Amino acid sequence: MSKLYVLKQNTEFRGAYYRGRSFVHPLLIAYVRKNRFGIPRFGITTGKKLGKAVKRNRCRRLIREAYRQIAPEITGGFDMVFVARAATVESKEPKVEKAMRELLKKAGVIA
């Protein structure tokens, strides 16, 4: 398994928000932007509207695991930010993975 590269700086997230394209699903929102590094990088955002820390952390774990399953299929260098929505809290991992796969296909990140 190859290393997963994570967005950590606020400027990296803002670049994806303002210069990237957004794709919406009832479970997730994905912001996708081409990067100059040639490697896929991702970040996760969970707002306080989702609930307390336990629920937000669960959403992050679900999204991270779904990304881990899809990561080998991603070609090229993209910055991706995934935003959890209210429906993500009650979802199971296969549903989140399916939603993420749909969003990344729309974005042209995976075939």
C-alpha positions as CSV (number, residue, x, y, z in Angstrom):
1,M,0.0,0.0,0.0
2,S,1.4,3.4,-0.9
3,K,1.5,6.4,1.3
4,L,-1.5,8.6,1.5
5,Y,-0.7,12.3,1.2
6,V,-2.8,14.6,3.4
7,L,-3.6,18.3,3.0
8,K,-2.8,20.0,6.3
9,Q,-2.3,23.7,5.6
10,N,-5.2,26.2,5.5
11,T,-3.9,27.6,2.3
12,E,-4.1,24.2,0.6
13,F,-7.7,23.8,1.7
14,R,-8.6,27.3,0.6
15,G,-7.0,26.6,-2.8
16,A,-9.2,23.6,-3.3
17,Y,-12.3,25.6,-2.2
18,Y,-11.8,28.6,-4.3
19,R,-10.0,27.4,-7.4
20,G,-11.3,23.8,-7.5
21,R,-14.5,22.4,-8.8
22,S,-17.2,21.1,-6.4
23,F,-19.2,18.0,-6.8
24,V,-22.2,17.3,-4.5
25,H,-23.8,14.1,-3.2
26,P,-26.2,13.7,-0.3
27,L,-23.4,12.2,1.8
28,L,-20.4,14.2,0.7
29,I,-19.2,17.3,-1.1
30,A,-15.9,17.0,-3.0
31,Y,-13.7,19.9,-4.1
32,V,-11.2,18.8,-6.7
33,R,-8.3,20.8,-8.1
34,K,-5.3,19.7,-10.2
35,N,-2.0,20.1,-8.4
36,R,1.6,20.6,-9.6
37,F,3.1,17.7,-7.5
38,G,1.7,14.8,-9.6
39,I,0.5,13.0,-6.6
40,P,-3.0,12.8,-5.2
41,R,-3.5,14.5,-1.9
42,F,-6.7,14.7,0.2
43,G,-8.2,16.5,3.2
44,I,-11.3,16.1,5.3
45,T,-13.6,18.7,6.8
46,T,-16.4,18.1,9.3
47,G,-18.3,21.1,10.6
48,K,-19.9,21.5,14.0
49,K,-23.4,21.1,12.5
50,L,-22.8,17.4,12.3
51,G,-22.7,17.0,16.1
52,K,-20.2,16.7,18.9
53,A,-16.6,15.5,18.5
54,V,-17.5,11.7,18.6
55,K,-19.8,12.1,15.6
56,R,-17.4,14.3,13.7
57,N,-14.5,11.9,14.3
58,R,-16.6,9.0,13.1
59,C,-17.3,10.9,9.9
60,R,-13.6,11.5,9.4
61,R,-12.8,7.8,9.9
62,L,-15.5,6.8,7.4
63,I,-14.3,9.2,4.8
64,R,-10.6,8.3,5.4
65,E,-11.3,4.5,5.0
66,A,-13.4,5.1,1.9
67,Y,-10.5,7.1,0.4
68,R,-8.0,4.4,1.4
69,Q,-10.1,1.9,-0.6
70,I,-10.3,4.1,-3.7
71,A,-6.7,5.6,-3.6
72,P,-5.0,3.0,-5.8
73,E,-7.4,3.9,-8.7
74,I,-6.5,7.6,-8.7
75,T,-4.2,8.7,-11.4
76,G,-2.5,12.0,-11.7
77,G,-2.0,14.8,-9.3
78,F,-5.2,16.2,-7.6
79,D,-6.0,18.0,-4.4
80,M,-9.3,16.7,-3.0
81,V,-11.2,18.0,0.0
82,F,-14.1,16.0,1.2
83,V,-16.8,17.7,3.3
84,A,-19.0,15.5,5.5
85,R,-22.8,16.3,5.3
86,A,-25.5,15.5,7.9
87,A,-26.4,12.2,6.3
88,T,-22.8,11.0,6.7
89,V,-23.2,10.6,10.4
90,E,-25.7,7.7,10.1
91,S,-24.0,6.1,7.1
92,K,-22.0,2.9,6.9
93,E,-18.6,2.8,5.1
94,P,-19.8,1.0,1.9
95,K,-22.3,3.8,1.3
96,V,-19.7,6.5,1.8
97,E,-17.2,4.7,-0.5
98,K,-19.9,4.4,-3.2
99,A,-20.7,8.1,-2.9
100,M,-17.0,9.1,-3.1
101,R,-16.5,6.9,-6.1
102,E,-19.4,8.6,-7.9
103,L,-18.1,12.0,-7.1
104,L,-14.5,11.2,-8.2
105,K,-15.9,9.7,-11.5
106,K,-17.8,12.9,-12.1
107,A,-14.6,14.9,-11.4
108,G,-12.6,12.7,-13.8
109,V,-10.1,11.6,-11.2
110,I,-10.9,7.9,-11.6
111,A,-12.0,6.1,-14.7
